[in-house]
Amino acid sequence: MTIIDLPAVTGSTHRNRTSAVVSLASPTAVAVDLGSGTAGLWATHRGVISRPTGDAHTGRGLVHRGRITDVDGCATLLTRLLQHYPQPVADVDVVVACRPTLSTDTEQGLMRQVLHTAFAPRRVLLIDTVRAAAIGSGATAGDLLIVDVGAHLTETALLREGHTAAARRADIGTRDLRGTAAAERLADVVARHVDELRTVCSATSLHRATSRGVLLVGGGVSHSYLPPALSAALGSRVHRVATPRTAALNGAALAATAALRHPALS
Protein backbone atom coordinates (compact mmCIF):
# COMPACT_ATOMS: atom_id res chain seq x y z
CA MET A 1 0.00 0.00 0.00
CA THR A 2 1.25 3.49 -0.87
CA ILE A 3 1.48 5.79 2.17
CA ILE A 4 0.78 9.45 1.46
CA ASP A 5 1.86 12.08 4.00
CA LEU A 6 -0.74 14.82 4.45
CA PRO A 7 -0.49 18.08 6.40
CA ALA A 8 -2.53 18.39 9.56
CA VAL A 9 -6.10 19.43 8.71
CA THR A 10 -9.37 19.57 10.54
CA GLY A 11 -13.10 19.21 9.89
CA SER A 12 -14.52 18.32 6.48
CA THR A 13 -11.19 18.94 4.73
CA HIS A 14 -9.62 16.16 6.77
CA ARG A 15 -12.44 13.78 5.89
CA ASN A 16 -12.18 14.59 2.17
CA ARG A 17 -8.43 14.08 2.08
CA THR A 18 -8.69 10.86 4.05
CA SER A 19 -11.25 9.59 1.53
CA ALA A 20 -8.83 10.42 -1.27
CA VAL A 21 -6.10 8.34 0.38
CA VAL A 22 -8.47 5.40 0.79
CA SER A 23 -9.56 5.70 -2.85
CA LEU A 24 -5.99 5.73 -4.14
CA ALA A 25 -4.94 2.84 -1.91
CA SER A 26 -7.97 0.62 -2.56
CA PRO A 27 -7.63 -2.37 -4.94
CA THR A 28 -8.51 -1.77 -8.59
CA ALA A 29 -10.19 -4.12 -11.06
CA VAL A 30 -10.27 -3.65 -14.83
CA ALA A 31 -12.49 -5.27 -17.47
CA VAL A 32 -11.64 -5.40 -21.18
CA ASP A 33 -13.61 -6.27 -24.31
CA LEU A 34 -11.21 -6.14 -27.25
CA GLY A 35 -13.27 -6.59 -30.41
CA SER A 36 -12.64 -6.34 -34.14
CA GLY A 37 -14.33 -2.94 -34.28
CA THR A 38 -14.15 -1.49 -30.77
CA ALA A 39 -12.11 -1.80 -27.59
CA GLY A 40 -14.06 -1.28 -24.36
CA LEU A 41 -12.46 -0.64 -20.99
CA TRP A 42 -13.98 -0.49 -17.50
CA ALA A 43 -12.18 0.31 -14.25
CA THR A 44 -13.37 0.34 -10.65
CA HIS A 45 -15.20 3.58 -9.75
CA ARG A 46 -14.29 5.07 -13.15
CA GLY A 47 -16.84 3.79 -15.65
CA VAL A 48 -16.49 2.77 -19.30
CA ILE A 49 -14.33 4.15 -22.11
CA SER A 50 -14.27 2.80 -25.67
CA ARG A 51 -12.31 3.47 -28.85
CA PRO A 52 -12.15 1.87 -32.34
CA THR A 53 -9.58 -0.87 -32.83
CA GLY A 54 -9.27 -0.13 -36.54
CA ASP A 55 -11.27 -0.10 -39.74
CA ALA A 56 -13.91 -2.77 -39.16
CA HIS A 57 -15.14 -2.42 -42.77
CA THR A 58 -11.86 -3.50 -44.36
CA GLY A 59 -10.60 -5.66 -41.52
CA ARG A 60 -7.38 -3.65 -41.27
CA GLY A 61 -6.90 -3.06 -37.58
CA LEU A 62 -5.50 -4.31 -34.32
CA VAL A 63 -7.98 -7.20 -34.05
CA HIS A 64 -9.36 -9.26 -36.93
CA ARG A 65 -12.04 -11.95 -36.64
CA GLY A 66 -11.58 -11.89 -32.87
CA ARG A 67 -7.84 -12.53 -33.18
CA ILE A 68 -5.19 -10.03 -32.10
CA THR A 69 -3.02 -9.04 -35.06
CA ASP A 70 -0.97 -6.29 -33.41
CA VAL A 71 0.07 -7.00 -29.81
CA ASP A 72 1.97 -3.75 -29.30
CA GLY A 73 -0.80 -1.71 -30.91
CA CYS A 74 -3.47 -3.27 -28.67
CA ALA A 75 -1.38 -2.72 -25.54
CA THR A 76 -0.78 0.92 -26.50
CA LEU A 77 -4.48 1.47 -27.16
CA LEU A 78 -5.49 0.05 -23.76
CA THR A 79 -2.79 2.06 -22.00
CA ARG A 80 -4.06 5.26 -23.61
CA LEU A 81 -7.64 4.40 -22.69
CA LEU A 82 -6.57 3.95 -19.08
CA GLN A 83 -4.91 7.38 -19.16
CA HIS A 84 -8.18 9.02 -20.22
CA TYR A 85 -9.68 8.56 -16.76
CA PRO A 86 -9.62 11.81 -14.74
CA GLN A 87 -8.67 9.79 -11.66
CA PRO A 88 -5.35 8.00 -12.33
CA VAL A 89 -5.04 4.24 -12.08
CA ALA A 90 -1.67 3.52 -10.52
CA ASP A 91 -1.95 -0.20 -9.79
CA VAL A 92 -4.25 -2.87 -11.22
CA ASP A 93 -4.94 -5.90 -9.07
CA VAL A 94 -7.03 -7.96 -11.48
CA VAL A 95 -8.01 -7.80 -15.14
CA VAL A 96 -10.92 -9.78 -16.58
CA ALA A 97 -10.93 -9.83 -20.38
CA CYS A 98 -13.47 -11.22 -22.83
CA ARG A 99 -12.24 -13.88 -25.23
CA PRO A 100 -14.08 -15.29 -28.25
CA THR A 101 -15.41 -18.77 -27.65
CA LEU A 102 -13.14 -21.62 -28.78
CA SER A 103 -10.07 -19.39 -28.72
CA THR A 104 -6.85 -21.33 -29.19
CA ASP A 105 -4.05 -21.40 -26.63
CA THR A 106 -2.00 -19.17 -28.94
CA GLU A 107 -4.80 -16.60 -29.22
CA GLN A 108 -5.27 -16.57 -25.45
CA GLY A 109 -1.52 -16.21 -24.97
CA LEU A 110 -1.51 -13.10 -27.16
CA MET A 111 -4.40 -11.67 -25.15
CA ARG A 112 -2.54 -12.25 -21.89
CA GLN A 113 0.58 -10.64 -23.36
CA VAL A 114 -1.42 -7.53 -24.29
CA LEU A 115 -3.01 -7.29 -20.84
CA HIS A 116 0.24 -7.74 -18.94
CA THR A 117 1.96 -5.13 -21.10
CA ALA A 118 -0.86 -2.59 -20.76
CA PHE A 119 -1.73 -3.01 -17.07
CA ALA A 120 0.94 -5.11 -15.30
CA PRO A 121 -1.80 -6.66 -13.12
CA ARG A 122 -1.41 -9.11 -10.27
CA ARG A 123 -3.84 -11.49 -11.95
CA VAL A 124 -5.36 -11.94 -15.42
CA LEU A 125 -8.59 -13.87 -15.95
CA LEU A 126 -10.22 -14.64 -19.30
CA ILE A 127 -13.95 -15.19 -19.74
CA ASP A 128 -15.89 -16.33 -22.81
CA THR A 129 -17.59 -13.34 -24.42
CA VAL A 130 -20.93 -15.16 -24.54
CA ARG A 131 -20.72 -15.98 -20.85
CA ALA A 132 -19.78 -12.40 -19.98
CA ALA A 133 -22.71 -11.12 -22.06
CA ALA A 134 -25.11 -13.40 -20.19
CA ILE A 135 -23.79 -12.12 -16.87
CA GLY A 136 -24.05 -8.53 -18.06
CA SER A 137 -27.63 -9.16 -19.18
CA GLY A 138 -28.64 -10.77 -15.89
CA ALA A 139 -29.55 -14.02 -17.65
CA THR A 140 -27.30 -16.65 -16.05
CA ALA A 141 -29.93 -18.87 -14.42
CA GLY A 142 -30.96 -22.16 -16.00
CA ASP A 143 -30.31 -23.19 -19.61
CA LEU A 144 -29.70 -20.36 -22.06
CA LEU A 145 -29.04 -20.20 -25.80
CA ILE A 146 -27.10 -17.02 -26.52
CA VAL A 147 -26.01 -15.57 -29.86
CA ASP A 148 -23.39 -12.84 -30.13
CA VAL A 149 -23.25 -11.25 -33.58
CA GLY A 150 -20.35 -8.83 -33.92
CA ALA A 151 -18.70 -6.96 -36.76
CA HIS A 152 -16.68 -9.93 -38.00
CA LEU A 153 -17.57 -12.82 -35.69
CA THR A 154 -20.71 -14.76 -34.80
CA GLU A 155 -20.77 -16.92 -31.67
CA THR A 156 -23.50 -19.30 -30.53
CA ALA A 157 -23.43 -21.03 -27.15
CA LEU A 158 -25.51 -23.09 -24.78
CA LEU A 159 -24.99 -21.95 -21.21
CA ARG A 160 -25.98 -23.91 -18.12
CA GLU A 161 -26.23 -21.86 -14.93
CA GLY A 162 -23.97 -19.23 -16.44
CA HIS A 163 -21.25 -21.64 -17.63
CA THR A 164 -20.48 -22.51 -21.25
CA ALA A 165 -21.66 -26.06 -21.95
CA ALA A 166 -20.86 -25.99 -25.68
CA ALA A 167 -20.29 -23.33 -28.31
CA ARG A 168 -19.62 -22.65 -31.97
CA ARG A 169 -18.20 -19.66 -33.83
CA ALA A 170 -18.00 -18.46 -37.43
CA ASP A 171 -15.80 -15.83 -39.06
CA ILE A 172 -18.71 -13.78 -40.35
CA GLY A 173 -20.49 -10.73 -38.96
CA THR A 174 -22.62 -7.73 -39.72
CA ARG A 175 -19.89 -5.90 -41.64
CA ASP A 176 -19.56 -8.72 -44.18
CA LEU A 177 -23.10 -8.55 -45.54
CA ARG A 178 -25.86 -5.99 -46.03
CA GLY A 179 -29.66 -5.86 -45.87
CA THR A 180 -32.20 -8.67 -45.70
CA ALA A 181 -29.94 -11.18 -47.44
CA ALA A 182 -27.28 -10.56 -44.79
CA ALA A 183 -29.73 -11.22 -41.98
CA GLU A 184 -30.86 -14.48 -43.58
CA ARG A 185 -27.25 -15.55 -44.13
CA LEU A 186 -26.35 -14.88 -40.49
CA ALA A 187 -29.52 -16.63 -39.32
CA ASP A 188 -28.55 -19.68 -41.39
CA VAL A 189 -25.11 -19.67 -39.76
CA VAL A 190 -26.65 -19.63 -36.28
CA ALA A 191 -29.13 -22.36 -37.25
CA ARG A 192 -26.21 -24.52 -38.37
CA HIS A 193 -24.49 -23.84 -35.06
CA VAL A 194 -27.58 -24.98 -33.16
CA ASP A 195 -27.77 -28.17 -35.25
CA GLU A 196 -24.14 -28.88 -34.34
CA LEU A 197 -24.87 -28.23 -30.67
CA ARG A 198 -27.60 -30.87 -30.78
CA THR A 199 -24.92 -33.51 -31.42
CA VAL A 200 -22.91 -32.64 -28.29
CA CYS A 201 -25.44 -31.18 -25.84
CA SER A 202 -28.20 -32.66 -23.75
CA ALA A 203 -31.42 -32.63 -25.77
CA THR A 204 -33.31 -31.63 -22.64
CA SER A 205 -31.04 -28.65 -21.94
CA LEU A 206 -31.21 -27.42 -25.52
CA HIS A 207 -34.98 -27.80 -25.59
CA ARG A 208 -35.31 -25.81 -22.37
CA ALA A 209 -33.06 -23.10 -23.77
CA THR A 210 -34.88 -22.74 -27.09
CA SER A 211 -38.26 -22.81 -25.34
CA ARG A 212 -37.05 -19.97 -23.16
CA GLY A 213 -36.02 -17.98 -26.22
CA VAL A 214 -32.70 -16.94 -27.74
CA LEU A 215 -30.73 -14.09 -26.18
CA LEU A 216 -29.23 -11.89 -28.92
CA VAL A 217 -26.32 -9.58 -28.04
CA GLY A 218 -23.65 -7.66 -29.91
CA GLY A 219 -23.85 -5.13 -32.71
CA GLY A 220 -26.14 -7.40 -34.71
CA VAL A 221 -29.06 -6.41 -32.50
CA SER A 222 -29.12 -3.00 -34.17
CA HIS A 223 -29.84 -4.59 -37.55
CA SER A 224 -33.62 -4.68 -37.72
CA TYR A 225 -33.74 -7.62 -40.17
CA LEU A 226 -31.71 -9.99 -38.00
CA PRO A 227 -34.01 -10.73 -35.01
CA PRO A 228 -37.01 -11.82 -37.16
CA ALA A 229 -34.76 -13.80 -39.50
CA LEU A 230 -33.16 -15.52 -36.52
CA SER A 231 -36.53 -16.26 -34.97
CA ALA A 232 -37.78 -17.82 -38.21
CA ALA A 233 -34.64 -19.93 -38.67
CA LEU A 234 -34.69 -21.30 -35.12
CA GLY A 235 -38.44 -21.42 -34.55
CA SER A 236 -37.92 -19.62 -31.26
CA ARG A 237 -38.43 -16.18 -29.74
CA VAL A 238 -35.50 -13.77 -29.83
CA HIS A 239 -34.83 -11.52 -26.85
CA ARG A 240 -32.82 -8.34 -27.28
CA VAL A 241 -31.06 -6.92 -24.24
CA ALA A 242 -31.17 -3.23 -23.35
CA THR A 243 -27.43 -2.68 -23.87
CA PRO A 244 -26.37 -5.27 -26.47
CA ARG A 245 -23.08 -3.64 -27.44
CA THR A 246 -21.78 -3.41 -23.86
CA ALA A 247 -23.38 -6.52 -22.36
CA ALA A 248 -20.11 -8.49 -22.48
CA LEU A 249 -18.07 -5.65 -21.00
CA ASN A 250 -20.66 -5.16 -18.25
CA GLY A 251 -20.47 -8.86 -17.43
CA ALA A 252 -16.67 -8.81 -17.40
CA ALA A 253 -16.85 -5.82 -15.03
CA LEU A 254 -19.08 -7.77 -12.64
CA ALA A 255 -16.71 -10.73 -12.83
CA ALA A 256 -13.73 -8.45 -12.17
CA THR A 257 -15.44 -6.95 -9.13
CA ALA A 258 -16.16 -10.44 -7.78
CA ALA A 259 -12.57 -11.54 -8.43
CA LEU A 260 -11.28 -8.50 -6.60
CA ARG A 261 -13.11 -9.65 -3.47
CA HIS A 262 -11.85 -13.22 -3.71
CA PRO A 263 -9.69 -14.33 -0.76
CA ALA A 264 -6.86 -15.26 -3.14
CA LEU A 265 -6.29 -11.55 -3.84
CA SER A 266 -6.48 -10.41 -0.24
C-alpha positions as CSV (number, residue, x, y, z in Angstrom):
1,M,0.0,0.0,0.0
2,T,1.3,3.5,-0.9
3,I,1.5,5.8,2.2
4,I,0.8,9.5,1.5
5,D,1.9,12.1,4.0
6,L,-0.7,14.8,4.5
7,P,-0.5,18.1,6.4
8,A,-2.5,18.4,9.6
9,V,-6.1,19.4,8.7
10,T,-9.4,19.6,10.5
11,G,-13.1,19.2,9.9
12,S,-14.5,18.3,6.5
13,T,-11.2,18.9,4.7
14,H,-9.6,16.2,6.8
15,R,-12.4,13.8,5.9
16,N,-12.2,14.6,2.2
17,R,-8.4,14.1,2.1
18,T,-8.7,10.9,4.1
19,S,-11.2,9.6,1.5
20,A,-8.8,10.4,-1.3
21,V,-6.1,8.3,0.4
22,V,-8.5,5.4,0.8
23,S,-9.6,5.7,-2.9
24,L,-6.0,5.7,-4.1
25,A,-4.9,2.8,-1.9
26,S,-8.0,0.6,-2.6
27,P,-7.6,-2.4,-4.9
28,T,-8.5,-1.8,-8.6
29,A,-10.2,-4.1,-11.1
30,V,-10.3,-3.7,-14.8
31,A,-12.5,-5.3,-17.5
32,V,-11.6,-5.4,-21.2
33,D,-13.6,-6.3,-24.3
34,L,-11.2,-6.1,-27.3
35,G,-13.3,-6.6,-30.4
36,S,-12.6,-6.3,-34.1
37,G,-14.3,-2.9,-34.3
38,T,-14.2,-1.5,-30.8
39,A,-12.1,-1.8,-27.6
40,G,-14.1,-1.3,-24.4
41,L,-12.5,-0.6,-21.0
42,W,-14.0,-0.5,-17.5
43,A,-12.2,0.3,-14.3
44,T,-13.4,0.3,-10.6
45,H,-15.2,3.6,-9.7
46,R,-14.3,5.1,-13.2
47,G,-16.8,3.8,-15.6
48,V,-16.5,2.8,-19.3
49,I,-14.3,4.2,-22.1
50,S,-14.3,2.8,-25.7
51,R,-12.3,3.5,-28.9
52,P,-12.2,1.9,-32.3
53,T,-9.6,-0.9,-32.8
54,G,-9.3,-0.1,-36.5
55,D,-11.3,-0.1,-39.7
56,A,-13.9,-2.8,-39.2
57,H,-15.1,-2.4,-42.8
58,T,-11.9,-3.5,-44.4
59,G,-10.6,-5.7,-41.5
60,R,-7.4,-3.7,-41.3
61,G,-6.9,-3.1,-37.6
62,L,-5.5,-4.3,-34.3
63,V,-8.0,-7.2,-34.1
64,H,-9.4,-9.3,-36.9
65,R,-12.0,-12.0,-36.6
66,G,-11.6,-11.9,-32.9
67,R,-7.8,-12.5,-33.2
68,I,-5.2,-10.0,-32.1
69,T,-3.0,-9.0,-35.1
70,D,-1.0,-6.3,-33.4
71,V,0.1,-7.0,-29.8
72,D,2.0,-3.8,-29.3
73,G,-0.8,-1.7,-30.9
74,C,-3.5,-3.3,-28.7
75,A,-1.4,-2.7,-25.5
76,T,-0.8,0.9,-26.5
77,L,-4.5,1.5,-27.2
78,L,-5.5,0.1,-23.8
79,T,-2.8,2.1,-22.0
80,R,-4.1,5.3,-23.6
81,L,-7.6,4.4,-22.7
82,L,-6.6,4.0,-19.1
83,Q,-4.9,7.4,-19.2
84,H,-8.2,9.0,-20.2
85,Y,-9.7,8.6,-16.8
86,P,-9.6,11.8,-14.7
87,Q,-8.7,9.8,-11.7
88,P,-5.4,8.0,-12.3
89,V,-5.0,4.2,-12.1
90,A,-1.7,3.5,-10.5
91,D,-2.0,-0.2,-9.8
92,V,-4.2,-2.9,-11.2
93,D,-4.9,-5.9,-9.1
94,V,-7.0,-8.0,-11.5
95,V,-8.0,-7.8,-15.1
96,V,-10.9,-9.8,-16.6
97,A,-10.9,-9.8,-20.4
98,C,-13.5,-11.2,-22.8
99,R,-12.2,-13.9,-25.2
100,P,-14.1,-15.3,-28.2
101,T,-15.4,-18.8,-27.6
102,L,-13.1,-21.6,-28.8
103,S,-10.1,-19.4,-28.7
104,T,-6.9,-21.3,-29.2
105,D,-4.0,-21.4,-26.6
106,T,-2.0,-19.2,-28.9
107,E,-4.8,-16.6,-29.2
108,Q,-5.3,-16.6,-25.5
109,G,-1.5,-16.2,-25.0
110,L,-1.5,-13.1,-27.2
111,M,-4.4,-11.7,-25.2
112,R,-2.5,-12.2,-21.9
113,Q,0.6,-10.6,-23.4
114,V,-1.4,-7.5,-24.3
115,L,-3.0,-7.3,-20.8
116,H,0.2,-7.7,-18.9
117,T,2.0,-5.1,-21.1
118,A,-0.9,-2.6,-20.8
119,F,-1.7,-3.0,-17.1
120,A,0.9,-5.1,-15.3
121,P,-1.8,-6.7,-13.1
122,R,-1.4,-9.1,-10.3
123,R,-3.8,-11.5,-12.0
124,V,-5.4,-11.9,-15.4
125,L,-8.6,-13.9,-16.0
126,L,-10.2,-14.6,-19.3
127,I,-14.0,-15.2,-19.7
128,D,-15.9,-16.3,-22.8
129,T,-17.6,-13.3,-24.4
130,V,-20.9,-15.2,-24.5
131,R,-20.7,-16.0,-20.8
132,A,-19.8,-12.4,-20.0
133,A,-22.7,-11.1,-22.1
134,A,-25.1,-13.4,-20.2
135,I,-23.8,-12.1,-16.9
136,G,-24.1,-8.5,-18.1
137,S,-27.6,-9.2,-19.2
138,G,-28.6,-10.8,-15.9
139,A,-29.5,-14.0,-17.6
140,T,-27.3,-16.6,-16.1
141,A,-29.9,-18.9,-14.4
142,G,-31.0,-22.2,-16.0
143,D,-30.3,-23.2,-19.6
144,L,-29.7,-20.4,-22.1
145,L,-29.0,-20.2,-25.8
146,I,-27.1,-17.0,-26.5
147,V,-26.0,-15.6,-29.9
148,D,-23.4,-12.8,-30.1
149,V,-23.2,-11.2,-33.6
150,G,-20.3,-8.8,-33.9
151,A,-18.7,-7.0,-36.8
152,H,-16.7,-9.9,-38.0
153,L,-17.6,-12.8,-35.7
154,T,-20.7,-14.8,-34.8
155,E,-20.8,-16.9,-31.7
156,T,-23.5,-19.3,-30.5
157,A,-23.4,-21.0,-27.2
158,L,-25.5,-23.1,-24.8
159,L,-25.0,-22.0,-21.2
160,R,-26.0,-23.9,-18.1
161,E,-26.2,-21.9,-14.9
162,G,-24.0,-19.2,-16.4
163,H,-21.2,-21.6,-17.6
164,T,-20.5,-22.5,-21.3
165,A,-21.7,-26.1,-21.9
166,A,-20.9,-26.0,-25.7
167,A,-20.3,-23.3,-28.3
168,R,-19.6,-22.6,-32.0
169,R,-18.2,-19.7,-33.8
170,A,-18.0,-18.5,-37.4
171,D,-15.8,-15.8,-39.1
172,I,-18.7,-13.8,-40.3
173,G,-20.5,-10.7,-39.0
174,T,-22.6,-7.7,-39.7
175,R,-19.9,-5.9,-41.6
176,D,-19.6,-8.7,-44.2
177,L,-23.1,-8.5,-45.5
178,R,-25.9,-6.0,-46.0
179,G,-29.7,-5.9,-45.9
180,T,-32.2,-8.7,-45.7
181,A,-29.9,-11.2,-47.4
182,A,-27.3,-10.6,-44.8
183,A,-29.7,-11.2,-42.0
184,E,-30.9,-14.5,-43.6
185,R,-27.3,-15.5,-44.1
186,L,-26.4,-14.9,-40.5
187,A,-29.5,-16.6,-39.3
188,D,-28.6,-19.7,-41.4
189,V,-25.1,-19.7,-39.8
190,V,-26.6,-19.6,-36.3
191,A,-29.1,-22.4,-37.2
192,R,-26.2,-24.5,-38.4
193,H,-24.5,-23.8,-35.1
194,V,-27.6,-25.0,-33.2
195,D,-27.8,-28.2,-35.2
196,E,-24.1,-28.9,-34.3
197,L,-24.9,-28.2,-30.7
198,R,-27.6,-30.9,-30.8
199,T,-24.9,-33.5,-31.4
200,V,-22.9,-32.6,-28.3
201,C,-25.4,-31.2,-25.8
202,S,-28.2,-32.7,-23.7
203,A,-31.4,-32.6,-25.8
204,T,-33.3,-31.6,-22.6
205,S,-31.0,-28.7,-21.9
206,L,-31.2,-27.4,-25.5
207,H,-35.0,-27.8,-25.6
208,R,-35.3,-25.8,-22.4
209,A,-33.1,-23.1,-23.8
210,T,-34.9,-22.7,-27.1
211,S,-38.3,-22.8,-25.3
212,R,-37.1,-20.0,-23.2
213,G,-36.0,-18.0,-26.2
214,V,-32.7,-16.9,-27.7
215,L,-30.7,-14.1,-26.2
216,L,-29.2,-11.9,-28.9
217,V,-26.3,-9.6,-28.0
218,G,-23.6,-7.7,-29.9
219,G,-23.9,-5.1,-32.7
220,G,-26.1,-7.4,-34.7
221,V,-29.1,-6.4,-32.5
222,S,-29.1,-3.0,-34.2
223,H,-29.8,-4.6,-37.6
224,S,-33.6,-4.7,-37.7
225,Y,-33.7,-7.6,-40.2
226,L,-31.7,-10.0,-38.0
227,P,-34.0,-10.7,-35.0
228,P,-37.0,-11.8,-37.2
229,A,-34.8,-13.8,-39.5
230,L,-33.2,-15.5,-36.5
231,S,-36.5,-16.3,-35.0
232,A,-37.8,-17.8,-38.2
233,A,-34.6,-19.9,-38.7
234,L,-34.7,-21.3,-35.1
235,G,-38.4,-21.4,-34.5
236,S,-37.9,-19.6,-31.3
237,R,-38.4,-16.2,-29.7
238,V,-35.5,-13.8,-29.8
239,H,-34.8,-11.5,-26.8
240,R,-32.8,-8.3,-27.3
241,V,-31.1,-6.9,-24.2
242,A,-31.2,-3.2,-23.3
243,T,-27.4,-2.7,-23.9
244,P,-26.4,-5.3,-26.5
245,R,-23.1,-3.6,-27.4
246,T,-21.8,-3.4,-23.9
247,A,-23.4,-6.5,-22.4
248,A,-20.1,-8.5,-22.5
249,L,-18.1,-5.6,-21.0
250,N,-20.7,-5.2,-18.2
251,G,-20.5,-8.9,-17.4
252,A,-16.7,-8.8,-17.4
253,A,-16.8,-5.8,-15.0
254,L,-19.1,-7.8,-12.6
255,A,-16.7,-10.7,-12.8
256,A,-13.7,-8.5,-12.2
257,T,-15.4,-6.9,-9.1
258,A,-16.2,-10.4,-7.8
259,A,-12.6,-11.5,-8.4
260,L,-11.3,-8.5,-6.6
261,R,-13.1,-9.6,-3.5
262,H,-11.8,-13.2,-3.7
263,P,-9.7,-14.3,-0.8
264,A,-6.9,-15.3,-3.1
265,L,-6.3,-11.6,-3.8
266,S,-6.5,-10.4,-0.2
